[in-house]
């Protein structure tokens, strides 16, 4: 993750102490000129950041693929909007928009908290007859077996900053700017509480293929819990990579290739 990933608007300080607006715009950007053979890759971000997390893909999409990186309310360009505080409500709204869009071919990628959302959206869209070709979940633990959201949120700011720095999720430039750091922590903690509210007791069941990409050196998601995802789909594959919680360029490229295999 780099500084640009945080996508903090220049006017961000104007939201301090202001009443945040309720979201009115669609969660998923409209796609114009989508051909029958075009593929849509829906990308859902991890906690604390926005659509800019997926800049490696949005800046250089694969041929025939339209990358749709979701900017959640309360993040990035939508910082002035009220963030969701109910995981199921967010998943319901995302799934409704995907179903309405009726893309002929689509898949989803979610990283960490975004992986939880991707699985929840896929479950809902399959129920409405809008099945993805595949979902790929990166650095994401099966929530019926393991979650660290509440544990992280219980840390004080100093402890959380230290942990995120070791995880590779907090650029030094942000640590050096107290205003941006304060804003990031507020957004990150709100997302932690959102994720902590998603505590299924049994696995999600999906008909579509599921690929799990997990870091062998991930400090947040223990590799030992990753096999729990096999309960989700009869067609589940697990790909272990020599990474931590956040992936480097080579792994990003590999994830893109994994998404569209038949």
C-alpha positions in Angstrom: 0.0 0.0 0.0 1.3 3.4 -0.9 0.2 6.9 0.1 -2.0 7.3 -2.9 -4.0 4.3 -1.8 -5.5 6.4 1.0 -7.0 8.7 -1.6 -7.6 11.5 0.9 -9.1 14.6 -0.7 -7.4 17.9 -0.3 -10.6 19.3 1.4 -10.7 16.4 3.8 -10.3 18.7 6.9 -13.6 20.4 6.1 -15.5 17.3 7.2 -14.2 17.5 10.7 -17.1 18.1 13.1 -19.5 18.4 10.2 -22.7 16.4 9.8 -22.0 13.7 7.2 -24.4 13.4 4.4 -26.3 10.2 3.8 -25.1 8.4 0.6 -27.3 9.2 -2.4 -25.1 8.1 -5.3 -24.8 4.5 -6.5 -22.2 2.4 -4.8 -21.1 0.8 -8.1 -20.1 3.2 -11.0 -22.1 2.8 -14.1 -20.4 1.2 -17.1 -21.1 2.5 -20.5 -20.4 0.7 -23.8 -20.1 -2.8 -22.3 -19.9 -5.3 -25.1 -21.3 -8.9 -24.9 -17.9 -10.4 -24.5 -16.5 -7.8 -22.0 -15.9 -8.9 -18.5 -16.5 -6.9 -15.4 -14.2 -7.3 -12.4 -15.8 -5.9 -9.3 -13.2 -4.9 -6.7 -13.9 -4.3 -3.0 -11.3 -2.6 -0.8 -9.9 -3.6 2.5 -10.6 -1.7 5.7 -9.5 2.0 5.9 -8.9 2.7 2.2 -10.8 3.4 -0.9 -11.0 2.5 -4.6 -7.4 3.8 -5.2 -6.2 0.5 -3.6 -6.9 -1.1 -7.0 -5.0 1.5 -9.0 -2.6 -1.2 -10.3 -5.6 -2.7 -12.1 -7.6 0.4 -13.0 -4.6 2.1 -14.5 -3.7 -0.9 -16.7 -6.7 -3.2 -17.1 -6.4 -6.5 -19.1 -7.9 -6.5 -22.6 -11.6 -7.2 -22.5 -11.9 -6.5 -18.7 -13.6 -3.5 -17.2 -12.3 -3.0 -13.7 -14.9 -1.5 -11.3 -13.3 -0.4 -8.1 -15.9 0.4 -5.5 -15.5 3.7 -3.5 -17.5 3.1 -0.3 -19.2 6.0 1.4 -16.9 7.5 4.1 -13.8 6.7 2.1 -11.6 8.4 -0.5 -13.7 10.7 -2.8 -16.8 9.9 -0.7 -15.2 10.9 2.6 -18.0 13.5 3.2 -20.7 10.8 3.1 -21.9 8.8 6.1 -20.2 5.3 6.1 -22.2 2.2 6.5 -22.3 0.7 10.0 -24.2 -2.5 9.1 -22.4 -5.1 7.1 -25.5 -6.9 5.9 -27.1 -3.6 4.7 -23.9 -2.8 2.7 -23.8 -6.3 1.2 -27.5 -6.1 0.3 -27.1 -2.8 -1.4 -24.0 -3.9 -3.4 -25.8 -7.1 -4.5 -28.9 -5.3 -5.5 -26.8 -3.0 -7.8 -24.9 -5.9 -9.3 -28.1 -7.7 -10.0 -29.7 -4.5 -11.6 -26.6 -4.0 -13.7 -27.0 -7.5 -15.2 -23.4 -7.7 -16.5 -23.1 -10.6 -19.0 -19.8 -11.8 -17.5 -18.5 -10.7 -14.1 -16.2 -11.8 -11.3 -15.3 -10.2 -8.0 -12.1 -9.6 -6.0 -12.0 -8.5 -2.4 -9.0 -8.0 -0.2 -9.2 -8.6 3.5 -12.5 -6.9 4.6 -13.3 -6.6 0.9 -13.1 -10.4 0.7 -15.8 -10.7 3.3 -17.9 -8.3 1.2 -17.2 -10.2 -2.1 -18.3 -13.5 -0.6 -21.5 -11.9 0.9 -22.3 -10.2 -2.4 -21.8 -13.4 -4.4 -24.1 -15.3 -2.0 -26.8 -12.8 -2.5 -26.5 -12.4 -6.3 -26.5 -16.2 -6.8 -29.8 -16.3 -4.9 -31.2 -13.9 -7.4 -29.8 -15.7 -10.4 -26.9 -13.4 -11.1 -23.9 -15.8 -10.5 -20.4 -14.5 -10.9 -17.9 -16.5 -12.9 -15.6 -16.6 -10.0 -14.7 -14.8 -6.8 -11.2 -14.3 -5.6 -10.5 -13.5 -2.0 -7.1 -12.1 -0.9 -5.7 -12.0 2.6 -9.1 -12.9 4.0 -9.9 -15.3 6.9 -13.1 -17.3 6.9 -15.2 -15.3 9.4 -16.9 -18.4 10.9 -13.5 -19.6 12.0 -11.4 -16.5 12.7 -11.7 -12.7 13.0 -9.3 -10.1 14.4 -11.4 -7.0 13.9 -12.5 -6.6 17.5 -9.0 -7.3 18.8 -7.5 -4.6 16.5 -10.2 -2.1 17.4 -9.4 -2.7 21.1 -5.9 -1.4 20.6 -5.2 2.2 21.5 -4.1 4.5 18.7 -0.4 4.0 19.4 -0.7 0.3 19.4 -2.8 0.2 16.3 -0.4 2.5 14.4 2.5 0.2 15.4 0.7 -2.9 14.3 -0.4 -1.4 10.9 3.1 -0.2 10.3 4.5 -3.7 10.8 1.7 -5.1 8.6 2.8 -2.8 5.8 -0.6 -1.1 5.8 0.4 2.4 6.9 2.7 4.5 4.7 5.4 6.5 6.4 4.1 9.7 4.7 0.7 9.3 6.5 2.4 8.7 9.8 4.2 12.0 9.4 1.0 14.0 8.9 -1.1 14.0 12.1 -4.3 15.2 10.4 -4.2 12.5 7.7 -3.3 9.9 10.3 -6.2 10.8 12.5 -8.6 10.6 9.6 -7.2 7.3 8.5 -7.6 5.8 12.0 -11.1 7.0 12.2 -12.0 5.4 8.9 -10.1 2.2 9.7 -11.8 1.8 13.1 -15.2 2.3 11.6 -14.4 -0.5 9.1 -13.2 -2.8 11.8 -16.5 -2.4 13.6 -18.3 -3.0 10.3 -16.3 -6.3 9.8 -16.7 -7.3 13.4 -20.5 -7.2 12.9 -20.2 -9.9 10.3 -20.0 -13.1 12.4 -21.6 -16.0 10.6 -21.7 -19.3 12.5 -21.6 -21.5 9.4 -19.8 -21.2 6.1 -21.3 -19.3 3.1 -22.3 -21.7 0.4 -21.6 -20.8 -3.2 -22.1 -22.4 -6.6 -19.4 -20.4 -8.3 -15.7 -21.2 -8.2 -13.7 -19.6 -5.4 -10.0 -18.8 -5.3 -8.3 -17.9 -2.1 -4.9 -16.1 -2.3 -3.2 -16.0 1.0 0.2 -14.7 2.2 2.6 -17.2 3.8 3.9 -14.4 6.0 0.6 -12.7 6.8 0.6 -11.4 10.4 -3.1 -10.6 10.4 -4.6 -13.8 8.8 -3.0 -17.0 10.1 -2.3 -19.4 7.2 -3.6 -22.2 9.4 -7.2 -20.9 9.1 -7.2 -20.5 5.3 -8.3 -24.1 4.6 -11.6 -23.3 6.2 -12.6 -21.6 2.9 -12.9 -25.1 1.3 -16.3 -25.4 2.9 -17.6 -22.6 0.7 -17.7 -24.1 -2.7 -17.1 -27.5 -4.3 -14.7 -25.7 -6.6 -12.4 -24.0 -4.2 -8.7 -23.5 -4.7 -6.1 -22.1 -2.3 -3.0 -20.3 -3.6 -0.3 -19.5 -1.1 2.1 -16.8 -2.0 5.4 -15.6 -0.4 3.7 -12.3 0.8 2.4 -10.7 3.9 -1.0 -9.2 4.3 -0.5 -6.8 1.3 0.7 -8.1 -2.1 3.5 -6.9 -4.3 3.2 -6.2 -8.1 4.0 -9.8 -9.2 1.2 -11.2 -7.0 -1.2 -8.5 -8.2 -0.6 -9.6 -11.8 -1.0 -13.3 -10.8 -4.3 -12.6 -9.1 -5.6 -11.0 -12.3 -4.7 -14.1 -14.3 -6.4 -16.3 -11.7 -9.6 -14.5 -11.9 -10.6 -15.3 -15.5 -9.5 -18.9 -15.8 -12.4 -21.2 -16.9 
